[in-house]
């Protein structure tokens, strides 16, 4: 039984090693790097856009916490009178 367990462990490590080699080669391919770079740039751009859009709600929350005025959290829209934290 110990031999079988040892052999299974050896096979598992060898297969994982081979898989890591193949995955590394695929990820290093220029045809994969280009779309990966585009994806990362788009994620960064989208994250910035979302952060800017959500800032109004963050300001409202901070105002509500600071003043205890919870009605500011139920205001509709994103314009005017949101209780800026500055």
Jmol script that loads the backbone (N, CA, C; Angstrom):
load data "model"
ATOM      1  N   UNK A   1       0.819  -1.202   0.000  1.00  0.00           N
ATOM      2  CA  UNK A   1       0.000   0.000   0.000  1.00  0.00           C
ATOM      3  C   UNK A   1       0.867   1.274   0.000  1.00  0.00           C
ATOM      4  N   UNK A   2       1.998   1.232   0.745  1.00  0.00           N
ATOM      5  CA  UNK A   2       2.878   2.400   0.769  1.00  0.00           C
ATOM      6  C   UNK A   2       3.500   2.660  -0.600  1.00  0.00           C
ATOM      7  N   UNK A   3       3.816   1.608  -1.303  1.00  0.00           N
ATOM      8  CA  UNK A   3       4.397   1.764  -2.640  1.00  0.00           C
ATOM      9  C   UNK A   3       3.381   2.408  -3.572  1.00  0.00           C
ATOM     10  N   UNK A   4       2.135   1.957  -3.491  1.00  0.00           N
ATOM     11  CA  UNK A   4       1.082   2.515  -4.344  1.00  0.00           C
ATOM     12  C   UNK A   4       0.894   4.007  -4.041  1.00  0.00           C
ATOM     13  N   UNK A   5       0.887   4.366  -2.771  1.00  0.00           N
ATOM     14  CA  UNK A   5       0.729   5.772  -2.372  1.00  0.00           C
ATOM     15  C   UNK A   5       1.910   6.594  -2.876  1.00  0.00           C
ATOM     16  N   UNK A   6       3.123   6.037  -2.750  1.00  0.00           N
ATOM     17  CA  UNK A   6       4.314   6.749  -3.220  1.00  0.00           C
ATOM     18  C   UNK A   6       4.285   6.951  -4.729  1.00  0.00           C
ATOM     19  N   UNK A   7       3.886   5.907  -5.448  1.00  0.00           N
ATOM     20  CA  UNK A   7       3.805   5.999  -6.910  1.00  0.00           C
ATOM     21  C   UNK A   7       2.749   7.029  -7.313  1.00  0.00           C
ATOM     22  N   UNK A   8       1.603   6.993  -6.649  1.00  0.00           N
ATOM     23  CA  UNK A   8       0.545   7.954  -6.965  1.00  0.00           C
ATOM     24  C   UNK A   8       1.016   9.383  -6.706  1.00  0.00           C
ATOM     25  N   UNK A   9       1.735   9.594  -5.607  1.00  0.00           N
ATOM     26  CA  UNK A   9       2.270  10.926  -5.304  1.00  0.00           C
ATOM     27  C   UNK A   9       3.269  11.374  -6.350  1.00  0.00           C
ATOM     28  N   UNK A  10       4.135  10.456  -6.779  1.00  0.00           N
ATOM     29  CA  UNK A  10       5.121  10.779  -7.803  1.00  0.00           C
ATOM     30  C   UNK A  10       4.434  11.158  -9.120  1.00  0.00           C
ATOM     31  N   UNK A  11       3.451  10.383  -9.503  1.00  0.00           N
ATOM     32  CA  UNK A  11       2.716  10.663 -10.743  1.00  0.00           C
ATOM     33  C   UNK A  11       2.021  12.010 -10.653  1.00  0.00           C
ATOM     34  N   UNK A  12       1.380  12.269  -9.520  1.00  0.00           N
ATOM     35  CA  UNK A  12       0.662  13.530  -9.333  1.00  0.00           C
ATOM     36  C   UNK A  12       1.629  14.715  -9.451  1.00  0.00           C
ATOM     37  N   UNK A  13       2.793  14.631  -8.802  1.00  0.00           N
ATOM     38  CA  UNK A  13       3.779  15.721  -8.875  1.00  0.00           C
ATOM     39  C   UNK A  13       4.294  15.902 -10.306  1.00  0.00           C
ATOM     40  N   UNK A  14       4.523  14.794 -11.003  1.00  0.00           N
ATOM     41  CA  UNK A  14       5.011  14.875 -12.380  1.00  0.00           C
ATOM     42  C   UNK A  14       3.971  15.525 -13.287  1.00  0.00           C
ATOM     43  N   UNK A  15       2.726  15.128 -13.143  1.00  0.00           N
ATOM     44  CA  UNK A  15       1.657  15.701 -13.971  1.00  0.00           C
ATOM     45  C   UNK A  15       1.505  17.192 -13.687  1.00  0.00           C
ATOM     46  N   UNK A  16       1.543  17.573 -12.390  1.00  0.00           N
ATOM     47  CA  UNK A  16       1.447  18.997 -12.055  1.00  0.00           C
ATOM     48  C   UNK A  16       2.622  19.769 -12.654  1.00  0.00           C
ATOM     49  N   UNK A  17       3.809  19.197 -12.575  1.00  0.00           N
ATOM     50  CA  UNK A  17       4.981  19.858 -13.160  1.00  0.00           C
ATOM     51  C   UNK A  17       4.827  20.061 -14.652  1.00  0.00           C
ATOM     52  N   UNK A  18       4.358  19.033 -15.353  1.00  0.00           N
ATOM     53  CA  UNK A  18       4.142  19.150 -16.795  1.00  0.00           C
ATOM     54  C   UNK A  18       3.066  20.186 -17.107  1.00  0.00           C
ATOM     55  N   UNK A  19       2.008  20.186 -16.319  1.00  0.00           N
ATOM     56  CA  UNK A  19       0.922  21.156 -16.535  1.00  0.00           C
ATOM     57  C   UNK A  19       1.434  22.581 -16.334  1.00  0.00           C
ATOM     58  N   UNK A  20       2.246  22.803 -15.310  1.00  0.00           N
ATOM     59  CA  UNK A  20       2.798  24.141 -15.073  1.00  0.00           C
ATOM     60  C   UNK A  20       3.680  24.582 -16.235  1.00  0.00           C
ATOM     61  N   UNK A  21       4.442  23.658 -16.796  1.00  0.00           N
ATOM     62  CA  UNK A  21       5.296  23.978 -17.943  1.00  0.00           C
ATOM     63  C   UNK A  21       4.446  24.389 -19.142  1.00  0.00           C
ATOM     64  N   UNK A  22       3.412  23.635 -19.424  1.00  0.00           N
ATOM     65  CA  UNK A  22       2.533  23.930 -20.563  1.00  0.00           C
ATOM     66  C   UNK A  22       1.810  25.255 -20.345  1.00  0.00           C
ATOM     67  N   UNK A  23       1.268  25.451 -19.167  1.00  0.00           N
ATOM     68  CA  UNK A  23       0.544  26.701 -18.872  1.00  0.00           C
ATOM     69  C   UNK A  23       1.490  27.891 -18.996  1.00  0.00           C
ATOM     70  N   UNK A  24       2.706  27.753 -18.484  1.00  0.00           N
ATOM     71  CA  UNK A  24       3.691  28.830 -18.607  1.00  0.00           C
ATOM     72  C   UNK A  24       3.990  29.163 -20.058  1.00  0.00           C
ATOM     73  N   UNK A  25       4.127  28.135 -20.883  1.00  0.00           N
ATOM     74  CA  UNK A  25       4.405  28.358 -22.307  1.00  0.00           C
ATOM     75  C   UNK A  25       3.234  29.057 -22.990  1.00  0.00           C
ATOM     76  N   UNK A  26       2.035  28.651 -22.682  1.00  0.00           N
ATOM     77  CA  UNK A  26       0.848  29.275 -23.284  1.00  0.00           C
ATOM     78  C   UNK A  26       0.755  30.737 -22.867  1.00  0.00           C
ATOM     79  N   UNK A  27       0.929  31.017 -21.573  1.00  0.00           N
ATOM     80  CA  UNK A  27       0.820  32.392 -21.087  1.00  0.00           C
ATOM     81  C   UNK A  27       1.925  33.296 -21.619  1.00  0.00           C
ATOM     82  N   UNK A  28       3.074  32.725 -21.953  1.00  0.00           N
ATOM     83  CA  UNK A  28       4.183  33.513 -22.481  1.00  0.00           C
ATOM     84  C   UNK A  28       4.036  33.825 -23.966  1.00  0.00           C
ATOM     85  N   UNK A  29       3.148  33.152 -24.651  1.00  0.00           N
ATOM     86  CA  UNK A  29       2.960  33.347 -26.085  1.00  0.00           C
ATOM     87  C   UNK A  29       2.486  34.776 -26.371  1.00  0.00           C
ATOM     88  N   UNK A  30       3.095  35.462 -27.334  1.00  0.00           N
ATOM     89  CA  UNK A  30       2.688  36.832 -27.669  1.00  0.00           C
ATOM     90  C   UNK A  30       1.208  36.944 -28.045  1.00  0.00           C
ATOM     91  N   UNK A  31       0.666  35.901 -28.636  1.00  0.00           N
ATOM     92  CA  UNK A  31      -0.755  35.923 -28.995  1.00  0.00           C
ATOM     93  C   UNK A  31      -1.659  35.931 -27.779  1.00  0.00           C
ATOM     94  N   UNK A  32      -1.148  35.503 -26.651  1.00  0.00           N
ATOM     95  CA  UNK A  32      -1.906  35.532 -25.397  1.00  0.00           C
ATOM     96  C   UNK A  32      -1.588  36.825 -24.638  1.00  0.00           C
ATOM     97  N   UNK A  33      -0.358  37.282 -24.728  1.00  0.00           N
ATOM     98  CA  UNK A  33       0.063  38.485 -24.009  1.00  0.00           C
ATOM     99  C   UNK A  33      -0.696  39.733 -24.473  1.00  0.00           C
ATOM    100  N   UNK A  34      -0.922  39.851 -25.775  1.00  0.00           N
ATOM    101  CA  UNK A  34      -1.631  41.029 -26.308  1.00  0.00           C
ATOM    102  C   UNK A  34      -3.020  41.169 -25.722  1.00  0.00           C
ATOM    103  N   UNK A  35      -3.878  40.148 -25.847  1.00  0.00           N
ATOM    104  CA  UNK A  35      -5.217  40.287 -25.269  1.00  0.00           C
ATOM    105  C   UNK A  35      -5.182  40.429 -23.744  1.00  0.00           C
ATOM    106  N   UNK A  36      -4.197  39.806 -23.125  1.00  0.00           N
ATOM    107  CA  UNK A  36      -4.076  39.925 -21.667  1.00  0.00           C
ATOM    108  C   UNK A  36      -3.808  41.382 -21.289  1.00  0.00           C
ATOM    109  N   UNK A  37      -2.904  42.026 -22.027  1.00  0.00           N
ATOM    110  CA  UNK A  37      -2.617  43.437 -21.776  1.00  0.00           C
ATOM    111  C   UNK A  37      -3.831  44.317 -22.015  1.00  0.00           C
ATOM    112  N   UNK A  38      -4.554  44.042 -23.096  1.00  0.00           N
ATOM    113  CA  UNK A  38      -5.775  44.806 -23.387  1.00  0.00           C
ATOM    114  C   UNK A  38      -6.797  44.634 -22.268  1.00  0.00           C
ATOM    115  N   UNK A  39      -6.941  43.409 -21.788  1.00  0.00           N
ATOM    116  CA  UNK A  39      -7.892  43.127 -20.713  1.00  0.00           C
ATOM    117  C   UNK A  39      -7.506  43.871 -19.444  1.00  0.00           C
ATOM    118  N   UNK A  40      -6.233  43.839 -19.097  1.00  0.00           N
ATOM    119  CA  UNK A  40      -5.780  44.536 -17.883  1.00  0.00           C
ATOM    120  C   UNK A  40      -6.006  46.041 -17.980  1.00  0.00           C
ATOM    121  N   UNK A  41      -5.733  46.619 -19.157  1.00  0.00           N
ATOM    122  CA  UNK A  41      -5.964  48.065 -19.333  1.00  0.00           C
ATOM    123  C   UNK A  41      -7.444  48.401 -19.234  1.00  0.00           C
ATOM    124  N   UNK A  42      -8.297  47.563 -19.813  1.00  0.00           N
ATOM    125  CA  UNK A  42      -9.745  47.804 -19.755  1.00  0.00           C
ATOM    126  C   UNK A  42     -10.258  47.665 -18.328  1.00  0.00           C
ATOM    127  N   UNK A  43      -9.744  46.696 -17.594  1.00  0.00           N
ATOM    128  CA  UNK A  43     -10.155  46.533 -16.199  1.00  0.00           C
ATOM    129  C   UNK A  43      -9.766  47.765 -15.379  1.00  0.00           C
ATOM    130  N   UNK A  44      -8.580  48.296 -15.637  1.00  0.00           N
ATOM    131  CA  UNK A  44      -8.125  49.494 -14.928  1.00  0.00           C
ATOM    132  C   UNK A  44      -9.016  50.686 -15.269  1.00  0.00           C
ATOM    133  N   UNK A  45      -9.304  50.848 -16.563  1.00  0.00           N
ATOM    134  CA  UNK A  45     -10.154  51.965 -16.996  1.00  0.00           C
ATOM    135  C   UNK A  45     -11.550  51.854 -16.387  1.00  0.00           C
ATOM    136  N   UNK A  46     -12.126  50.659 -16.450  1.00  0.00           N
ATOM    137  CA  UNK A  46     -13.470  50.444 -15.911  1.00  0.00           C
ATOM    138  C   UNK A  46     -13.502  50.663 -14.402  1.00  0.00           C
ATOM    139  N   UNK A  47     -12.455  50.214 -13.730  1.00  0.00           N
ATOM    140  CA  UNK A  47     -12.384  50.410 -12.287  1.00  0.00           C
ATOM    141  C   UNK A  47     -12.358  51.879 -11.923  1.00  0.00           C
ATOM    142  N   UNK A  48     -11.605  52.670 -12.674  1.00  0.00           N
ATOM    143  CA  UNK A  48     -11.537  54.113 -12.426  1.00  0.00           C
ATOM    144  C   UNK A  48     -12.897  54.750 -12.671  1.00  0.00           C
ATOM    145  N   UNK A  49     -13.538  54.345 -13.751  1.00  0.00           N
ATOM    146  CA  UNK A  49     -14.855  54.879 -14.090  1.00  0.00           C
ATOM    147  C   UNK A  49     -15.873  54.558 -12.997  1.00  0.00           C
ATOM    148  N   UNK A  50     -15.860  53.324 -12.531  1.00  0.00           N
ATOM    149  CA  UNK A  50     -16.791  52.930 -11.467  1.00  0.00           C
ATOM    150  C   UNK A  50     -16.493  53.675 -10.170  1.00  0.00           C
ATOM    151  N   UNK A  51     -15.218  53.792  -9.847  1.00  0.00           N
ATOM    152  CA  UNK A  51     -14.841  54.494  -8.620  1.00  0.00           C
ATOM    153  C   UNK A  51     -15.367  55.931  -8.646  1.00  0.00           C
ATOM    154  N   UNK A  52     -15.190  56.611  -9.781  1.00  0.00           N
ATOM    155  CA  UNK A  52     -15.670  57.987  -9.899  1.00  0.00           C
ATOM    156  C   UNK A  52     -17.186  58.052  -9.766  1.00  0.00           C
ATOM    157  N   UNK A  53     -17.890  57.110 -10.390  1.00  0.00           N
ATOM    158  CA  UNK A  53     -19.355  57.106 -10.325  1.00  0.00           C
ATOM    159  C   UNK A  53     -19.883  56.791  -8.940  1.00  0.00           C
ATOM    160  N   UNK A  54     -19.151  55.979  -8.192  1.00  0.00           N
ATOM    161  CA  UNK A  54     -19.613  55.592  -6.858  1.00  0.00           C
ATOM    162  C   UNK A  54     -19.199  56.583  -5.769  1.00  0.00           C
ATOM    163  N   UNK A  55     -18.352  57.537  -6.107  1.00  0.00           N
ATOM    164  CA  UNK A  55     -17.886  58.500  -5.114  1.00  0.00           C
ATOM    165  C   UNK A  55     -19.043  59.280  -4.489  1.00  0.00           C
ATOM    166  N   UNK A  56     -20.071  59.604  -5.274  1.00  0.00           N
ATOM    167  CA  UNK A  56     -21.236  60.322  -4.754  1.00  0.00           C
ATOM    168  C   UNK A  56     -21.870  59.533  -3.610  1.00  0.00           C
ATOM    169  N   UNK A  57     -21.999  58.237  -3.798  1.00  0.00           N
ATOM    170  CA  UNK A  57     -22.618  57.411  -2.770  1.00  0.00           C
ATOM    171  C   UNK A  57     -21.714  57.278  -1.543  1.00  0.00           C
ATOM    172  N   UNK A  58     -20.414  57.230  -1.768  1.00  0.00           N
ATOM    173  CA  UNK A  58     -19.475  57.198  -0.647  1.00  0.00           C
ATOM    174  C   UNK A  58     -19.570  58.494   0.146  1.00  0.00           C
ATOM    175  N   UNK A  59     -19.668  59.626  -0.545  1.00  0.00           N
ATOM    176  CA  UNK A  59     -19.804  60.918   0.125  1.00  0.00           C
ATOM    177  C   UNK A  59     -21.084  60.968   0.951  1.00  0.00           C
ATOM    178  N   UNK A  60     -22.187  60.459   0.399  1.00  0.00           N
ATOM    179  CA  UNK A  60     -23.460  60.430   1.136  1.00  0.00           C
ATOM    180  C   UNK A  60     -23.348  59.585   2.397  1.00  0.00           C
ATOM    181  N   UNK A  61     -22.733  58.436   2.267  1.00  0.00           N
ATOM    182  CA  UNK A  61     -22.577  57.542   3.409  1.00  0.00           C
ATOM    183  C   UNK A  61     -21.744  58.221   4.501  1.00  0.00           C
ATOM    184  N   UNK A  62     -20.629  58.828   4.124  1.00  0.00           N
ATOM    185  CA  UNK A  62     -19.773  59.505   5.098  1.00  0.00           C
ATOM    186  C   UNK A  62     -20.519  60.641   5.783  1.00  0.00           C
ATOM    187  N   UNK A  63     -21.327  61.379   5.018  1.00  0.00           N
ATOM    188  CA  UNK A  63     -22.129  62.457   5.598  1.00  0.00           C
ATOM    189  C   UNK A  63     -23.139  61.894   6.599  1.00  0.00           C
ATOM    190  N   UNK A  64     -23.801  60.814   6.234  1.00  0.00           N
ATOM    191  CA  UNK A  64     -24.789  60.200   7.124  1.00  0.00           C
ATOM    192  C   UNK A  64     -24.138  59.710   8.411  1.00  0.00           C
ATOM    193  N   UNK A  65     -22.993  59.101   8.301  1.00  0.00           N
ATOM    194  CA  UNK A  65     -22.290  58.609   9.493  1.00  0.00           C
ATOM    195  C   UNK A  65     -21.851  59.777  10.364  1.00  0.00           C
ATOM    196  N   UNK A  66     -21.338  60.811   9.748  1.00  0.00           N
ATOM    197  CA  UNK A  66     -20.820  61.959  10.487  1.00  0.00           C
ATOM    198  C   UNK A  66     -21.929  62.737  11.188  1.00  0.00           C
ATOM    199  N   UNK A  67     -23.067  62.910  10.520  1.00  0.00           N
ATOM    200  CA  UNK A  67     -24.121  63.775  11.059  1.00  0.00           C
ATOM    201  C   UNK A  67     -25.293  63.022  11.663  1.00  0.00           C
ATOM    202  N   UNK A  68     -25.405  61.724  11.369  1.00  0.00           N
ATOM    203  CA  UNK A  68     -26.556  60.959  11.842  1.00  0.00           C
ATOM    204  C   UNK A  68     -27.796  61.188  10.992  1.00  0.00           C
ATOM    205  N   UNK A  69     -27.662  61.906   9.900  1.00  0.00           N
ATOM    206  CA  UNK A  69     -28.783  62.202   9.000  1.00  0.00           C
ATOM    207  C   UNK A  69     -28.927  61.075   7.981  1.00  0.00           C
ATOM    208  N   UNK A  70     -29.743  60.100   8.299  1.00  0.00           N
ATOM    209  CA  UNK A  70     -29.869  58.911   7.458  1.00  0.00           C
ATOM    210  C   UNK A  70     -30.683  59.151   6.192  1.00  0.00           C
ATOM    211  N   UNK A  71     -31.487  60.189   6.133  1.00  0.00           N
ATOM    212  CA  UNK A  71     -32.297  60.452   4.940  1.00  0.00           C
ATOM    213  C   UNK A  71     -31.427  60.720   3.718  1.00  0.00           C
ATOM    214  N   UNK A  72     -30.201  61.177   3.946  1.00  0.00           N
ATOM    215  CA  UNK A  72     -29.301  61.440   2.819  1.00  0.00           C
ATOM    216  C   UNK A  72     -29.012  60.147   2.039  1.00  0.00           C
ATOM    217  N   UNK A  73     -29.131  59.002   2.697  1.00  0.00           N
ATOM    218  CA  UNK A  73     -28.858  57.728   2.035  1.00  0.00           C
ATOM    219  C   UNK A  73     -29.979  57.302   1.094  1.00  0.00           C
ATOM    220  N   UNK A  74     -31.168  57.866   1.258  1.00  0.00           N
ATOM    221  CA  UNK A  74     -32.310  57.456   0.427  1.00  0.00           C
ATOM    222  C   UNK A  74     -32.597  58.423  -0.702  1.00  0.00           C
ATOM    223  N   UNK A  75     -31.825  59.447  -0.850  1.00  0.00           N
ATOM    224  CA  UNK A  75     -32.033  60.416  -1.938  1.00  0.00           C
ATOM    225  C   UNK A  75     -31.812  59.753  -3.276  1.00  0.00           C
ATOM    226  N   UNK A  76     -32.651  60.067  -4.243  1.00  0.00           N
ATOM    227  CA  UNK A  76     -32.508  59.509  -5.593  1.00  0.00           C
ATOM    228  C   UNK A  76     -31.508  60.290  -6.398  1.00  0.00           C
ATOM    229  N   UNK A  77     -31.051  59.685  -7.473  1.00  0.00           N
ATOM    230  CA  UNK A  77     -30.151  60.372  -8.409  1.00  0.00           C
ATOM    231  C   UNK A  77     -28.756  60.512  -7.842  1.00  0.00           C
ATOM    232  N   UNK A  78     -27.891  61.106  -8.674  1.00  0.00           N
ATOM    233  CA  UNK A  78     -26.513  61.294  -8.245  1.00  0.00           C
ATOM    234  C   UNK A  78     -26.145  62.758  -8.213  1.00  0.00           C
ATOM    235  N   UNK A  79     -27.081  63.625  -8.484  1.00  0.00           N
ATOM    236  CA  UNK A  79     -26.740  65.041  -8.542  1.00  0.00           C
ATOM    237  C   UNK A  79     -27.153  65.791  -7.293  1.00  0.00           C
ATOM    238  N   UNK A  80     -26.493  66.897  -7.070  1.00  0.00           N
ATOM    239  CA  UNK A  80     -26.824  67.922  -6.092  1.00  0.00           C
ATOM    240  C   UNK A  80     -27.209  67.487  -4.692  1.00  0.00           C
ATOM    241  N   UNK A  81     -26.573  68.128  -3.738  1.00  0.00           N
ATOM    242  CA  UNK A  81     -26.991  67.994  -2.335  1.00  0.00           C
ATOM    243  C   UNK A  81     -26.792  66.629  -1.731  1.00  0.00           C
ATOM    244  N   UNK A  82     -25.832  65.898  -2.203  1.00  0.00           N
ATOM    245  CA  UNK A  82     -25.583  64.575  -1.661  1.00  0.00           C
ATOM    246  C   UNK A  82     -24.839  64.575  -0.355  1.00  0.00           C
ATOM    247  N   UNK A  83     -24.552  65.746   0.198  1.00  0.00           N
ATOM    248  CA  UNK A  83     -23.840  65.788   1.462  1.00  0.00           C
ATOM    249  C   UNK A  83     -22.363  65.476   1.293  1.00  0.00           C
ATOM    250  N   UNK A  84     -21.696  66.312   0.544  1.00  0.00           N
ATOM    251  CA  UNK A  84     -20.281  66.086   0.260  1.00  0.00           C
ATOM    252  C   UNK A  84     -19.472  65.985   1.540  1.00  0.00           C
ATOM    253  N   UNK A  85     -18.522  65.054   1.557  1.00  0.00           N
ATOM    254  CA  UNK A  85     -17.688  64.840   2.726  1.00  0.00           C
ATOM    255  C   UNK A  85     -16.602  65.898   2.841  1.00  0.00           C
ATOM    256  N   UNK A  86     -16.396  66.728   1.811  1.00  0.00           N
ATOM    257  CA  UNK A  86     -15.327  67.712   1.899  1.00  0.00           C
ATOM    258  C   UNK A  86     -15.782  68.973   2.570  1.00  0.00           C
TER     259      UNK A  86
END
end "model"
wireframe off; spacefill off
backbone 0.3
color backbone group
